Amino acid sequence: MKPDPSRCRVATLIERFFTERLMRQRNVSPNTIASYRDTFRLLFTFAQARLRKPPSELTLDDLDAPFIGAFLADLETKRGAGVTTRNLRLTAVRSFFRFVSFEEPAHSAHIQRVLAIPSKRHDKREVNFLTRPEIEAILGTPDRTTWLGRRDYTLLLLAVQTGLRLSELIGLDRDAVHLSVGAHVRCVGKGRKERCTPLSTHVRSALRVWLREPAKKGATALIPNVHGGRLSADSIQSLLAKHVRAAAEICPSLKTKRVSPHVLRHSAAMELLQAGVDSAVIALWLGHESVETTQTYLHAHIALKEAALAKLKPYEGAKRTRFSPDDRLLAFLESL
């Protein structure tokens, strides 16, 4: 029996996917909802331009594997998305089609072809991080005689010592900070996992001073905007970029670095690693799902590699015997 296209309106399936699967059944975080929402906004905008159909009129048959492939290619070529972003959008699409596979089993062949679209492999770069002089230069730029300067200083200091993710910093409330014995800040990270991150004496003192500031319009956010609301991700990116530009005049090495809030997180990890903290502890500190994620910092820390090299006993008297093939083809290959 041929499937009834009227039953396979994408609009109905998308509504159930977000409200039933993601929100009610899986109870995913607001960040995941926002990421998936942005993916389907882009997909439906692309469909409207390519198929000349409004999103509410799309059927499941419109979103076949070639169409999804064209959408992913468009993200890279016209929107300039990187491979990581492309794969992230594909993850959202796959999640939707896995949901549809149970809702519309008559379209299983169509769905399986979409699910078979592979993620694209890409080069994994070493993590970017800041050195201690670069960190101190950035922390020295906010004008702490003003409210904005004191706020920015507190935010930057907290970020670089705790290594909290950008979303975790934005979500912090004033009551998440505990400054008594065992001073720490409590946050909810990825996967709705709550964790506590200890605070150094310096950060604890800075937060104690900051919390004495009158809350802007009764703000509950630890680091609010001037109206008392929460800072947006773009606002934090902007204020960080401003202070990095100012710090680059004092510390020229910053001119060659792209500094984002996530780089501050990497810098916190590298500070811990350089202090001799075990990778398993750093993974717990940063809220990593696996210790393997933390291994990337070991690869990036050239000083640790140089220290390991210094412990090796040098070779003595070893001579390299040159291979001299007697065949022309082998000789050609040896020359490459």
N, C-alpha and C positions, 0 to 999 in steps of 0.2 A: 504493500500500500504506500503510495507516494505521500510524503509529509505535507501537511497543510501549511503553506507559507505564512498564513495569518497567525498561526500559533507560534511562529518563530521570529516575531518582531524583536529586534535587538533591544529596543527601549524597555520592553517588559522584563527581558532577561537581565539587563543591566541593573534595573531597579531592585530586582530580587537578589542579585549578586551582592549589591552593596548593603541593602537593608537586612536581608536574611543571613547570607553566608558570612560576610565580613563583620557586620556589626553585632548581630544577635547570636549567631552560632560560634564564631571564632573570637569575637570581642577584641578585634585588632586595635592597635593604637591609632590615635588621630593622625600621626605622621604617616602611617601606612595608608589610611583612607585618603589623605591629601595626595600622596604619591600616585596611587591608583587612579584617583579622580583626574589628575593632570594628564596621565597617560591616555585615558579615554577621551578627554577633551581634544587632545592632539589627533587621536585616531579619527574622531568624528569630523573634525575640521578638514582633515585630509580626504575623508570619504566624500564630504560635501563638494569639495573642489574636483575630485576625480570622477565620481559617479553621478554628480548633479542630482543628488537626493538629500533631502534634509535628514538629520540624524534620527528623528522619530519615525521615518519611513524605511529605515534600513532593515533588511532581513538577515538571518544568519547566513544564507547563501551568498550574500554580498561580501561577507568577511571570510573569504576563502584563503588558502595558503599563499597563492600568488599575490593577493591584495595585501595581506599582512607583511609579506616580504617587501613589497613596494613601499609600504609605510615605513618600515625599518630603514630601508635604503634612503628614503626621503629625509628621515631624521638626521642621517649622517651627511648627506650631500648638500641639502638646502638649509637645514637648521644648524649644521655644524656640530651636532652632538658627537661625543666621543663614544668609543666602543662600550665603555662601562655604562654610560647612560642608555645606549641602545639596548644592551642586555637587560638593564633594569626595566625598560618599557616592555620588553618581551616577557619578562617574568610576570608582569601584571596581566598581559594578554593571555598567557598560559593559565594563570590562576582562574581567569574568567572562563576559559574553554573547558577546564577540568570541571568547573561547576556545571557548565552547560551539558557536559557528557552524561550527567545524571538526570538533568531536566529534560533533555531531548535526545534519548538514545537512538532514535531513528536517523539522526545525523552523525552517527559515530564515525563513519569513514571520513566525512568532511572534517570533523573535530580532530581526529587522529593526525590528519595531514598538517593541521595547524600546530598541534602539539609537537610534531616531529621537526619543526623549524629549530635549528641548533643555535645555541649561543655562540657568539663570535669570540675567538681567542684573541688575546692582545698581549703586548709586552707589559710585564710588571716592573714598574720603576721602583727604585729605592725611595723610601719615605723621605720627605723633606722635613727638616727640623732646624731650630735655631740654636746657636751657641749661647753660652752664658753672657758674653758681652752684648750680643744682639738682644737678648731678652731684657737685660738691664737698660739698654738704650731705649727700648720701646716703653718700658715701665717709667722711665724718667721724663717722658714727654707730656703726659696730662698735667694741666695746670690745677693743682690741688687747692688753690685758693678759691675756686669756683665749685658749685655743686656738680656741674657736668664733669669737671676734671676729676673730682673725688669719685664720682660714679664710675667713670671710665677706668681709672686706676684700680679700683676695687675689682671690677669685672676682669680686667686683663690679668691681674695678680692671681685671682681665684682660678681663672682658666688655665694659666700656665703651671700652677702648682698642683691642682687636682686632676687635670687632664679630662675634665667633663666634656661630653659632646655638646655641640651647639644647641641642640634641642633640649638637653638636660639643663644647660645654663639658663635658657629662656624660661623653662618651667619651674625654676627654683622659687620658693616662697620664703618669706622672712623667717617663718617658724621651722624651716628645714635646716637652719644653722644652730648648732649646739656648741657653745663656747666654754662650758665648764670643763671638768676633768674628762679627758678623752675627747677633746674638741673634734668635731667632724661635721660634714655636710651630708644630708641624706637626699638622694634623688631616685627617680624611677627611670631606668634606662630602657634599652631595647628588650623586646619581649616582656615588657611590663615587670622587669626584674628590679627590685629595690636594692640599693646598695649604699653603704656608708663609706665616705672617703675622709681619712684623717686630715687635719689641718696643721700646718706648721705654725710655730710660734709667731712668725712674722705675719702670716695670713690671718691668724686668729686676732692679732692686735688690730690689723687693718679693718677686719669685719666688725670688731667691737666698736671702733670709731664710726664706721659707716652706719651701723644700726642705731646709733644715737641721733642720726639725721632724722628730722621730721619726715614721716612718710608722705609722699606727694599724693594729695587728695585721697588719703586713706588706702594707699596702694598696699597690696599684699605681696606683690612680686619683690624678690630680693633686689633685683637690679631693674628698676622701672624706667620708662621713658618720662619725658617732662610732664606728661599728662597723667601719670600714675598707672598707665597700662603697661603691658609687657612689651619689651623690645622685640622687634621682628628680626628675623635672620638677616635681612638686608641692612637693617640699621646697625647691627653688630659688625657685619662685614665692612660697612662704610666707616664706622668709627675706628675700627682696627686699621683700615687702609690709611686713614688720616694720620694716625699716630706712627705708623710705619714710615710714611713719607717724611715726617718730621724727624724720626730717629735716624733715617738714612743720611741726614746731613752730619750726624755725629759718628755714625757707624756705617761707612760706605759699603760694607759687604751686604747690607740689606737691599741695596739697589738692584742686586742680581737675583734676589729671591722673591718668589710669589708667596706672600704670607696670608694664610687664611685662618679662621678659627680652628680648623682641624690641624693646622701646622702647630698651633699652640699645644694641642693634645699630644701630637707626636713629640714635641719638645719636652713635655712633662715625662713621657715614657723614657726618653733618652737620658734625662737627668737621673731618673731612678736606676736605669741600667748602668750608667757611668758610676753611680754610687755603690754598685755591687749588689743591687737587689735582684733576687732570683726571678726568672721569667714567669714562673707560676704565680708569684705574688703580684707582678706587674699586670698579668692577665686579670686577676681578681680586682686590682686597683682600677683598671680601665673598664671593667665590665665586659671583657671579651668572652665570647662563647667557648672558645678553645684556646689552649696555650699556643697552638700552631700559628694563630694570628699574631701573637706577640713575637714570634721568631723573626718577623720582618725587621724589627728594630735591631736584632743581632746582625742581620745582613748589612744594615746601613751604617753601623758603628765601626768606622775604619780604625779607630784607636784600639778597639778590642782585637781586631784582626792583626794589627801591627804588634800588639802585645803577645799574641799567640805565636806570630812568626819569630819574635825575638827569643822565644823559649826553645825553638828548634835548634838542634845541633847542626852546624854547617857541614856540607859535604867536603871531604878531603880527598884530593887526588883523583876524583872521578873525572873521566874523560868521555866525551861524547863520541861514539863511533858513528861516522857518517855512513848512511845506507847508500850504496852505489849499485843500483839495479843494472842488469845487463840487457834489459829489454827496453825498446824505445817508448812503448806505451807506459810502462812502469816508471821510466825516467821522467816522462811528461807529468804523470800524476805526482811524483815526488817534488817536482818544481813548483807545484801550485801552492 
